[in-house]
Amino acid sequence: MTDSNHAAARARGQAVRSERAARVRKIRRRVISGSVALFVAAWLAITIVLVSGHDPALATRAATTSSVSTGASTPSTTTATSSSGTTSSSSGASSSGSGVSSVTTSQS
């Protein structure tokens, strides 16, 4: 192989490598841009739904709470003994003690 053929082959090889590198950069840019755009669109959609007040988790929780609270029941007094041996009495739904508490419900 002569020096001119060797130089021409080297130049062709360099051109092919640079074209491949340009193509790889172009593909990477497209994939990264698409991923970022999809991520931003998903978070934007979630933000719009939450800001507009149509949160599906809150809607099902509100429906469950309202159906439970519409039943006619009277609050009962329960007595619970904590692990330290003290007795606490509570009326209603909450207790501020740090021990074990029991919940009593009645249905008619």
Backbone as a printed PyTorch tensor [residue, N CA C, xyz], in Angstrom:
tensor([[[  0.8330,  -1.1610,   0.0000],
         [  0.0000,   0.0000,   0.0000],
         [  0.8880,   1.2380,   0.0000]],

        [[  0.5590,   2.1640,  -0.8120],
         [  1.3690,   3.3750,  -0.9150],
         [  0.9250,   4.3720,   0.1250]],

        [[  1.7210,   5.4150,   0.2720],
         [  1.4120,   6.4300,   1.2560],
         [  0.1220,   7.1750,   0.9290]],

        [[ -0.1670,   7.4250,  -0.3320],
         [ -1.3820,   8.1510,  -0.7110],
         [ -2.6210,   7.3000,  -0.4410]],

        [[ -2.5670,   6.0020,  -0.7270],
         [ -3.7090,   5.1260,  -0.4310],
         [ -3.9320,   5.0080,   1.0800]],

        [[ -2.8420,   4.9480,   1.7830],
         [ -2.9240,   4.8340,   3.2350],
         [ -3.5370,   6.1070,   3.8320]],

        [[ -3.1390,   7.2430,   3.3390],
         [ -3.6710,   8.5250,   3.8110],
         [ -5.1390,   8.6750,   3.4380]],

        [[ -5.5120,   8.2080,   2.2330],
         [ -6.9080,   8.3010,   1.8030],
         [ -7.7950,   7.3810,   2.6440]],

        [[ -7.2970,   6.1740,   2.9420],
         [ -8.0660,   5.2400,   3.7710],
         [ -8.2350,   5.7900,   5.1790]],

        [[ -7.1670,   6.3970,   5.6760],
         [ -7.2390,   6.9940,   7.0160],
         [ -8.2510,   8.1480,   7.0440]],

        [[ -8.2740,   8.9470,   6.0110],
         [ -9.2180,  10.0770,   5.9260],
         [-10.6560,   9.5750,   5.8300]],

        [[-10.8670,   8.5310,   5.0310],
         [-12.2260,   7.9480,   4.9340],
         [-12.6680,   7.3760,   6.2800]],

        [[-11.7690,   6.6770,   6.9420],
         [-12.0800,   6.1160,   8.2670],
         [-12.4240,   7.1950,   9.2740]],

        [[-11.6480,   8.2820,   9.2450],
         [-11.9100,   9.4080,  10.1520],
         [-13.2640,  10.0430,   9.8450]],

        [[-13.6090,  10.1710,   8.5680],
         [-14.8970,  10.7460,   8.1760],
         [-16.0490,   9.8610,   8.6460]],

        [[-15.8950,   8.5420,   8.4920],
         [-16.9420,   7.6120,   8.9330],
         [-17.1170,   7.7000,  10.4510]],

        [[-15.9970,   7.7430,  11.1790],
         [-16.0770,   7.8440,  12.6410],
         [-16.7470,   9.1370,  13.0800]],

        [[-16.4180,  10.2320,  12.4380],
         [-17.0230,  11.5080,  12.8220],
         [-18.5110,  11.5480,  12.4730]],

        [[-18.9130,  10.9220,  11.3580],
         [-20.3400,  10.8430,  11.0150],
         [-21.0980,  10.0020,  12.0410]],

        [[-20.4800,   8.8800,  12.4460],
         [-21.1170,   8.0330,  13.4680],
         [-21.2510,   8.7810,  14.7890]],

        [[-20.2060,   9.4860,  15.1740],
         [-20.2340,  10.2460,  16.4200],
         [-21.3210,  11.3280,  16.3770]],

        [[-21.4500,  11.9860,  15.2290],
         [-22.4940,  13.0040,  15.0860],
         [-23.8810,  12.3740,  15.1830]],

        [[-24.0300,  11.2080,  14.5680],
         [-25.3160,  10.5080,  14.6100],
         [-25.6510,  10.0690,  16.0330]],

        [[-24.6680,   9.5710,  16.7640],
         [-24.8790,   9.1500,  18.1530],
         [-25.2680,  10.3400,  19.0160]],

        [[-24.5780,  11.4830,  18.8450],
         [-24.9290,  12.6890,  19.6070],
         [-26.3570,  13.1220,  19.3160]],

        [[-26.7400,  13.0590,  18.0410],
         [-28.0910,  13.4590,  17.6300],
         [-29.1420,  12.5480,  18.2780]],

        [[-28.8980,  11.2480,  18.2700],
         [-29.8460,  10.2990,  18.8710],
         [-29.9300,  10.5110,  20.3800]],

        [[-28.7800,  10.6890,  21.0210],
         [-28.7740,  10.9180,  22.4710],
         [-29.5270,  12.1770,  22.8450]],

        [[-29.3170,  13.2430,  22.0860],
         [-30.0440,  14.4930,  22.3510],
         [-31.5460,  14.3000,  22.2250]],

        [[-31.9760,  13.5720,  21.1980],
         [-33.4060,  13.3340,  21.0030],
         [-33.9980,  12.5160,  22.1470]],

        [[-33.2910,  11.4760,  22.5630],
         [-33.7930,  10.6220,  23.6440],
         [-33.8640,  11.4070,  24.9500]],

        [[-32.8200,  12.1480,  25.2620],
         [-32.8070,  12.9350,  26.4970],
         [-33.8790,  14.0150,  26.4560]],

        [[-34.0170,  14.7010,  25.3340],
         [-35.0490,  15.7360,  25.2110],
         [-36.4440,  15.1430,  25.3590]],

        [[-36.6710,  14.0020,  24.7430],
         [-37.9760,  13.3440,  24.8640],
         [-38.2730,  12.9120,  26.2810]],

        [[-37.2670,  12.3800,  26.9670],
         [-37.4480,  11.9510,  28.3530],
         [-37.7650,  13.1280,  29.2680]],

        [[-37.0290,  14.2020,  29.1080],
         [-37.2730,  15.3940,  29.9240],
         [-38.6550,  15.9710,  29.6270]],

        [[-39.0340,  16.0180,  28.3600],
         [-40.3480,  16.5460,  27.9990],
         [-41.4710,  15.6870,  28.5830]],

        [[-41.3120,  14.3700,  28.5370],
         [-42.3190,  13.4670,  29.1030],
         [-42.4120,  13.6300,  30.6130]],

        [[-41.2850,  13.7490,  31.2800],
         [-41.2590,  13.9510,  32.7250],
         [-41.9560,  15.2540,  33.1160]],

        [[-41.6280,  16.3260,  32.4330],
         [-42.2380,  17.6310,  32.7270],
         [-43.7380,  17.5920,  32.4450]],

        [[-44.1480,  16.9500,  31.3560],
         [-45.5690,  16.8610,  31.0270],
         [-46.3310,  16.0750,  32.0860]],

        [[-45.7450,  14.9940,  32.5770],
         [-46.4150,  14.1950,  33.6120],
         [-46.5820,  15.0040,  34.8920]],

        [[-45.5390,  15.6800,  35.3380],
         [-45.6470,  16.4830,  36.5480],
         [-46.5750,  17.6810,  36.3480]],

        [[-46.5960,  18.2310,  35.1770],
         [-47.5110,  19.3320,  34.8950],
         [-48.9620,  18.8600,  34.9660]],

        [[-49.2310,  17.6910,  34.4170],
         [-50.5910,  17.1400,  34.4790],
         [-51.0070,  16.8760,  35.9150]],

        [[-50.1130,  16.3010,  36.7130],
         [-50.4260,  16.0430,  38.1280],
         [-50.6730,  17.3480,  38.8590]],

        [[-49.8430,  18.3430,  38.6150],
         [-50.0050,  19.6400,  39.2700],
         [-51.3320,  20.2930,  38.8960]],

        [[-51.6930,  20.2440,  37.6410],
         [-52.9560,  20.8440,  37.1990],
         [-54.1420,  20.1440,  37.8550]],

        [[-54.1060,  18.8200,  37.9370],
         [-55.2050,  18.0850,  38.5690],
         [-55.3150,  18.4520,  40.0440]],

        [[-54.1890,  18.5260,  40.7420],
         [-54.2250,  18.8420,  42.1720],
         [-54.6430,  20.2810,  42.4300]],

        [[-54.1570,  21.2150,  41.6220],
         [-54.5090,  22.6210,  41.8180],
         [-55.9830,  22.8660,  41.5010]],

        [[-56.5140,  22.1530,  40.5190],
         [-57.9180,  22.3520,  40.1610],
         [-58.8710,  21.7420,  41.1840]],

        [[-58.3390,  20.9560,  42.1290],
         [-59.1820,  20.4060,  43.1890],
         [-59.8060,  19.0780,  42.8560]],

        [[-59.3590,  18.4060,  41.8370],
         [-59.9350,  17.1230,  41.4540],
         [-59.0220,  15.9700,  41.8470]],

        [[-58.5580,  15.9830,  43.0840],
         [-57.6560,  14.9290,  43.5610],
         [-58.4510,  13.6480,  43.7680]],

        [[-58.1720,  12.5950,  43.0090],
         [-58.9450,  11.3640,  43.1330],
         [-58.8190,  10.7090,  44.5010]],

        [[-57.6730,  10.8010,  45.1440],
         [-57.5030,  10.1920,  46.4620],
         [-58.3630,  10.9020,  47.4970]],

        [[-58.4140,  12.2150,  47.4320],
         [-59.2480,  12.9570,  48.3730],
         [-60.7250,  12.7540,  48.0760]],

        [[-61.0880,  12.5910,  46.8350],
         [-62.4910,  12.3990,  46.4770],
         [-63.0080,  11.0800,  47.0330]],

        [[-62.2600,  10.0030,  46.9260],
         [-62.7280,   8.7240,  47.4670],
         [-62.6970,   8.7340,  48.9760]],

        [[-61.7480,   9.4080,  49.5660],
         [-61.6900,   9.4790,  51.0210],
         [-62.8630,  10.2980,  51.5600]],

        [[-63.2030,  11.4000,  50.8910],
         [-64.3250,  12.2300,  51.3180],
         [-65.6370,  11.4680,  51.1990]],

        [[-65.7860,  10.6780,  50.1350],
         [-67.0010,   9.8890,  49.9610],
         [-67.1140,   8.8330,  51.0480]],

        [[-66.0290,   8.1980,  51.4160],
         [-66.0430,   7.1900,  52.4670],
         [-66.3380,   7.8370,  53.8080]],

        [[-65.7190,   8.9710,  54.0960],
         [-65.9350,   9.6550,  55.3620],
         [-67.3740,  10.1330,  55.4890]],

        [[-67.9220,  10.6670,  54.4210],
         [-69.2900,  11.1750,  54.5150],
         [-70.2860,  10.0410,  54.6720]],

        [[-70.0450,   8.8930,  54.0600],
         [-70.9850,   7.7940,  54.2140],
         [-70.9040,   7.1910,  55.6080]],

        [[-69.7260,   7.2220,  56.2190],
         [-69.5820,   6.6940,  57.5680],
         [-70.1830,   7.6620,  58.5670]],

        [[-69.9870,   8.9420,  58.3800],
         [-70.4530,   9.9160,  59.3510],
         [-71.9560,  10.1780,  59.2500]],

        [[-72.6250,   9.7150,  58.2030],
         [-74.0620,   9.9560,  58.0830],
         [-74.8780,   8.9960,  58.9190]],

        [[-74.2840,   7.8880,  59.3490],
         [-75.0120,   6.9270,  60.1760],
         [-75.2910,   7.5140,  61.5490]],

        [[-76.4490,   7.1780,  62.1280],
         [-76.8140,   7.7040,  63.4340],
         [-76.2300,   6.8040,  64.5070]],

        [[-75.2280,   7.3150,  65.1830],
         [-74.6340,   6.5580,  66.2760],
         [-74.2440,   7.5220,  67.3740]],

        [[-74.2340,   7.0250,  68.5800],
         [-73.8430,   7.8490,  69.7120],
         [-72.4370,   7.4610,  70.1160]],

        [[-71.6260,   8.4360,  70.4800],
         [-70.2720,   8.0940,  70.8980],
         [-70.3060,   7.3300,  72.2160]],

        [[-69.5240,   6.2910,  72.3150],
         [-69.5060,   5.4870,  73.5270],
         [-68.2070,   5.7350,  74.2700]],

        [[-68.2580,   5.5440,  75.5600],
         [-67.0810,   5.7220,  76.3880],
         [-66.3820,   4.3840,  76.5080]],

        [[-65.0810,   4.3850,  76.2240],
         [-64.3170,   3.1440,  76.3310],
         [-63.2020,   3.3320,  77.3300]],

        [[-62.8010,   2.2690,  77.9520],
         [-61.7040,   2.3010,  78.8990],
         [-60.6100,   1.3960,  78.3690]],

        [[-59.4100,   1.9250,  78.2730],
         [-58.2820,   1.1450,  77.7740],
         [-57.1710,   1.1590,  78.7950]],

        [[-56.5180,   0.0430,  78.9380],
         [-55.3930,  -0.0560,  79.8560],
         [-54.1190,  -0.0880,  79.0280]],

        [[-53.2160,   0.8330,  79.3170],
         [-51.9690,   0.8760,  78.5650],
         [-50.9920,  -0.1280,  79.1350]],

        [[-49.8530,  -0.2680,  78.4930],
         [-48.8590,  -1.2510,  78.9160],
         [-48.2250,  -0.8860,  80.2510]],

        [[-48.3310,   0.3610,  80.6800],
         [-47.7470,   0.7550,  81.9610],
         [-48.7100,   0.5200,  83.1210]],

        [[-49.9340,   0.0830,  82.8380],
         [-50.8710,  -0.2600,  83.8970],
         [-51.8400,   0.8400,  84.2350]],

        [[-51.7550,   2.0000,  83.6250],
         [-52.6790,   3.0820,  83.9140],
         [-53.9330,   2.9220,  83.0850]],

        [[-55.0240,   3.3730,  83.6310],
         [-56.3060,   3.2810,  82.9480],
         [-56.6990,   4.6620,  82.4690]],

        [[-57.0980,   4.7310,  81.2030],
         [-57.5480,   6.0090,  80.6650],
         [-58.9350,   5.8320,  80.0960]],

        [[-59.7470,   6.8500,  80.2200],
         [-61.1090,   6.8130,  79.7050],
         [-61.2400,   7.8960,  78.6650]],

        [[-61.8520,   7.5640,  77.5290],
         [-62.0140,   8.5690,  76.4850],
         [-63.4150,   8.4840,  75.9300]],

        [[-63.9330,   9.6310,  75.5360],
         [-65.2340,   9.7030,  74.9060],
         [-65.0510,  10.3740,  73.5660]],

        [[-65.4390,   9.7280,  72.4750],
         [-65.2540,  10.2970,  71.1480],
         [-64.2630,   9.4800,  70.3550]],

        [[-63.5220,  10.1640,  69.4630],
         [-62.6970,   9.4480,  68.5180],
         [-61.2060,   9.4720,  68.8170]],

        [[-60.7270,  10.3900,  69.6720],
         [-59.2800,  10.4870,  69.8180],
         [-58.8640,  10.3600,  71.2740]],

        [[-57.6540,   9.9350,  71.4720],
         [-57.0590,   9.8040,  72.7840],
         [-55.6510,  10.3360,  72.6920]],

        [[-55.2010,  11.0920,  73.7060],
         [-53.8750,  11.6810,  73.6270],
         [-52.8320,  10.8470,  74.3460]],

        [[-53.1800,   9.6950,  74.8650],
         [-52.2270,   8.8420,  75.5570],
         [-51.2810,   8.1650,  74.5880]],

        [[-50.1430,   7.7270,  75.1010],
         [-49.1810,   7.0630,  74.2430],
         [-49.2700,   5.5550,  74.3530]],

        [[-50.1970,   5.0300,  75.1480],
         [-50.3420,   3.5930,  75.3180],
         [-51.1880,   2.9870,  74.2370]],

        [[-51.5600,   1.7310,  74.4570],
         [-52.3910,   0.9990,  73.5110],
         [-53.8250,   1.4430,  73.6990]],

        [[-54.5210,   1.7200,  72.6150],
         [-55.9140,   2.1150,  72.7030],
         [-56.7910,   1.1700,  71.9250]],

        [[-58.0140,   1.0180,  72.3730],
         [-58.9460,   0.1470,  71.6680],
         [-60.0510,   0.9940,  71.0740]],

        [[-60.6160,   0.5300,  69.9790],
         [-61.6880,   1.2380,  69.3130],
         [-62.9270,   0.3480,  69.3270]],

        [[-64.0230,   0.8970,  69.8230],
         [-65.2720,   0.1690,  69.8820],
         [-66.2500,   0.8260,  68.9330]],

        [[-66.8300,   0.0390,  68.0440],
         [-67.8280,   0.5780,  67.1420],
         [-69.1070,  -0.2170,  67.2950]],

        [[-70.2170,   0.4360,  67.0130],
         [-71.4960,  -0.2560,  67.0710],
         [-72.2810,   0.0590,  65.8100]],

        [[-72.9230,  -0.9600,  65.2620],
         [-73.7450,  -0.7700,  64.0920],
         [-75.1450,  -1.2870,  64.4050]],

        [[-76.1390,  -0.6550,  63.8260],
         [-77.4960,  -1.1420,  64.0410],
         [-78.0980,  -1.6140,  62.7550]]])
